């Protein structure tokens, strides 16, 4: 029986927030080591507009072509090689400025780095994406607390990728992972 795993891209496979944090430092928005919220401008003490200017510049300067997080793609390859797992990449990318370009760059990025997957879906509502795809996710990995909560409430065996913007979220330690490798190990162990 095929196992269906939903994998988010940003801050799971791709270091989006870290890249924006670095670019925000270069732009002079902050001098702090790390961020603690997805609304980084709050940590930086700057306006949302100033932060969005950095995001926009990073977008057009090729940020979406940066390499994946170390080991993430290799872990997914191991999952596909060792088990019959259908990987569904579901991302909320492509809903801000430059949406169509971001979607094209994302598809190119997935191909360039040979990210194993059966489909690539752009959706903010990851629970609803199951209906759109005609599948039921058995497992999910996301960095967004709102996605974690919604998928978990829907009965999906969901894990939260620990990132600076969610480290203080009230989630059971057993539902957190620090890497895609750790998530893959869980699936492999449970499906043995």
C-alpha positions as CSV (number, residue, x, y, z in Angstrom):
1,X,0.0,0.0,0.0
2,X,1.3,3.4,-0.9
3,X,2.1,5.8,1.9
4,X,1.3,9.5,1.1
5,X,3.5,12.1,2.7
6,X,2.9,15.9,2.4
7,X,6.1,17.9,2.5
8,X,6.2,21.7,2.7
9,X,9.1,23.4,0.8
10,X,10.0,26.7,2.6
11,X,11.9,26.1,5.8
12,X,11.6,22.4,5.4
13,X,13.5,21.8,2.1
14,X,14.5,25.3,1.3
15,X,16.0,27.8,3.9
16,X,13.6,30.7,3.0
17,X,13.5,32.5,6.3
18,X,17.2,32.1,6.9
19,X,18.0,33.6,3.5
20,X,15.6,36.6,4.1
21,X,17.1,37.0,7.6
22,X,20.5,37.3,6.1
23,X,19.4,39.7,3.4
24,X,17.6,41.8,6.0
25,X,20.8,42.1,7.9
26,X,22.7,43.2,4.8
27,X,20.0,45.7,4.1
28,X,20.5,47.2,7.5
29,X,17.2,46.2,9.0
30,X,18.7,44.4,12.0
31,X,21.8,43.2,13.8
32,X,20.3,40.3,15.7
33,X,21.5,36.7,15.5
34,X,18.1,35.1,14.9
35,X,14.5,35.8,14.5
36,X,11.7,34.4,16.7
37,X,8.6,35.0,14.6
38,X,7.5,34.5,11.0
39,X,6.7,38.3,11.1
40,X,10.4,39.1,11.2
41,X,9.9,42.9,11.0
42,X,8.5,42.6,14.5
43,X,11.9,41.2,15.7
44,X,13.8,43.8,13.7
45,X,11.8,46.8,14.9
46,X,11.2,48.0,11.3
47,X,8.1,48.4,9.2
48,X,6.5,45.5,7.4
49,X,6.9,47.5,4.2
50,X,10.7,47.8,4.6
51,X,10.9,44.1,5.2
52,X,8.7,43.4,2.2
53,X,11.1,45.5,0.1
54,X,13.9,43.1,1.1
55,X,11.8,40.1,0.3
56,X,10.9,41.6,-3.1
57,X,14.6,42.4,-3.9
58,X,15.6,38.9,-2.9
59,X,12.9,37.4,-5.1
60,X,14.0,39.2,-8.2
61,X,17.7,38.7,-7.4
62,X,17.4,34.9,-7.7
63,X,16.9,33.7,-4.1
64,X,14.5,31.0,-5.3
65,X,17.4,29.3,-7.1
66,X,19.5,28.8,-3.9
67,X,20.3,25.2,-2.9
68,X,18.1,23.2,-0.6
69,X,18.7,22.7,3.1
70,X,21.7,20.3,3.6
71,X,20.5,16.6,3.5
72,X,16.8,17.3,2.9
73,X,16.6,16.1,-0.7
74,X,18.8,13.1,0.1
75,X,16.5,12.1,2.9
76,X,13.5,12.2,0.6
77,X,15.3,10.1,-1.9
78,X,16.0,7.5,0.9
79,X,12.3,7.5,1.8
80,X,11.3,6.8,-1.8
81,X,14.1,4.2,-2.3
82,X,13.3,2.3,0.9
83,X,9.5,2.4,0.9
84,X,6.6,2.9,-1.5
85,X,6.0,6.6,-0.5
86,X,4.3,9.1,-2.7
87,X,5.7,12.6,-1.8
88,X,3.3,15.5,-2.3
89,X,5.1,18.8,-2.3
90,X,2.5,21.4,-1.1
91,X,3.7,25.0,-0.7
92,X,2.1,28.3,0.0
93,X,4.6,29.9,-2.3
94,X,3.3,32.0,-5.2
95,X,0.7,34.0,-3.4
96,X,2.7,37.2,-3.0
97,X,4.4,39.6,-5.4
98,X,5.8,37.8,-8.5
99,X,3.5,34.9,-7.9
100,X,3.7,33.4,-11.4
101,X,7.4,33.7,-11.6
102,X,7.8,32.1,-8.1
103,X,5.7,29.2,-9.2
104,X,7.8,28.7,-12.3
105,X,11.1,29.1,-10.4
106,X,9.8,26.6,-7.8
107,X,9.0,24.0,-10.5
108,X,12.5,24.6,-12.0
109,X,14.1,24.3,-8.5
110,X,12.4,21.0,-7.8
111,X,13.6,19.7,-11.2
112,X,17.1,21.1,-10.9
113,X,17.7,19.5,-7.4
114,X,15.8,16.3,-8.4
115,X,13.5,16.6,-5.4
116,X,11.5,13.4,-5.4
117,X,7.8,14.0,-5.7
118,X,4.6,12.9,-7.4
119,X,3.1,16.3,-7.6
120,X,3.8,20.0,-6.8
121,X,0.8,21.9,-5.4
122,X,0.6,25.6,-4.6
123,X,-2.0,25.9,-1.8
124,X,-2.3,27.8,1.4
125,X,-4.9,25.3,2.8
126,X,-2.9,22.1,3.1
127,X,-5.8,20.1,4.4
128,X,-8.0,21.1,1.4
129,X,-5.1,20.2,-0.9
130,X,-5.8,16.5,-0.2
131,X,-9.2,16.9,-1.9
132,X,-7.7,18.7,-4.8
133,X,-5.1,15.9,-5.2
134,X,-7.6,13.1,-4.6
135,X,-5.4,11.6,-1.8
136,X,-5.3,11.3,1.9
137,X,-2.0,12.2,3.5
138,X,-0.7,9.6,6.0
139,X,2.2,11.9,7.1
140,X,2.9,15.6,6.8
141,X,6.0,17.8,7.6
142,X,5.6,21.5,7.8
143,X,7.2,24.5,9.7
144,X,4.0,26.5,10.0
145,X,2.1,26.0,13.3
146,X,-1.2,26.8,11.6
147,X,-0.6,24.0,9.1
148,X,0.6,21.6,11.7
149,X,-2.5,22.2,13.8
150,X,-4.9,21.9,10.9
151,X,-3.4,18.8,9.4
152,X,-3.1,17.2,12.9
153,X,-6.8,18.0,13.6
154,X,-7.7,16.4,10.3
155,X,-6.1,13.1,11.5
156,X,-2.8,13.3,9.5
157,X,0.3,12.1,11.4
158,X,1.9,15.5,11.3
159,X,5.3,16.8,12.4
160,X,6.5,20.3,12.9
161,X,10.0,21.1,11.6
162,X,11.6,23.1,14.4
163,X,12.7,26.5,13.1
164,X,13.4,29.8,14.9
165,X,9.9,31.1,14.1
166,X,8.1,28.2,15.8
167,X,10.5,27.0,18.5
168,X,8.3,28.5,21.3
169,X,5.1,27.0,19.9
170,X,3.3,24.6,22.3
171,X,3.8,21.4,20.5
172,X,4.6,18.0,22.0
173,X,8.2,17.1,21.6
174,X,7.3,13.9,19.9
175,X,5.6,15.9,17.2
176,X,8.7,17.9,16.4
177,X,11.6,17.0,14.2
178,X,14.8,18.9,13.6
179,X,15.5,17.6,10.1
180,X,13.9,15.9,7.1
181,X,16.1,12.9,8.0
182,X,14.4,12.6,11.4
183,X,11.0,12.7,9.7
184,X,12.0,10.0,7.2
185,X,13.3,7.8,10.0
186,X,10.0,8.0,11.8
187,X,8.1,6.9,8.6
188,X,10.6,4.1,7.9
189,X,10.3,2.8,11.5
190,X,6.5,3.0,11.6
191,X,6.1,1.3,8.2
192,X,8.6,-1.5,8.8
